[in-house]
């Protein structure tokens, strides 16, 4: 029962991101700015709402980075990742039932012909590095934690999509790809969206934790 409230929070937060993301792409096709802000706002409000419950992770890459740096336990990481993936699948399923499988497929991040697999992994890794670095700086590090945490993280998602949207879809989040891919049965270079974000997220977590948190007392990312 101890993990139930944070897991439910992670489910709801991730559901919101995928539901809004698929809907924004369907309603505003080709409008990169609107799509970027839709994803960023979804993250901003849900991180703000869940930060004090689960740490506002909403992303397996974030959970793995927090686990590797000792901010959460492996048991917590597994529980949170399962909740995130479940939320993503549920959101994609609802979108598929309300609209169509094609809309869900179109809302699944995928590499265009102009982006190679290697480039896709590197781009996703760099974009996720930015995201997790900001998460550690504003959500994990007590010196940076405050009322603007959710906004800073949401803005990072927005700027990442503005750059990476045309190149990889700028998922930065394995759940963002997994949920729609499962419902639409669309697995185009799916592994790129696990390898890149997790590698970039873990690197950012290690860099921040080693260089900037080593001189202060570590605090858990999840407050209970």
Buried (B, 14 or more C-beta within 10 A) or exposed (E): EEBEEBBBBBBBBBBBBBBBBBBBBBEBEEEBEBBBBBBBBBBBBBBBBBBEBBBBBBBBBBBBBBBBBEBBEEEBBBBBBBBBBBBBBBBBBBBBEEBEBEBBBBBBBBBEEEBEEEBBBBBBBBBBBBBBBBBBBBBBBEEBBEEBBBBBBBBBBBBBBBBBBEBBBBBBBBBBBBBBBBBBEBEEBBEBBBBBBBBBBBBBBBBBBEEBBEEEEBEBBBEE
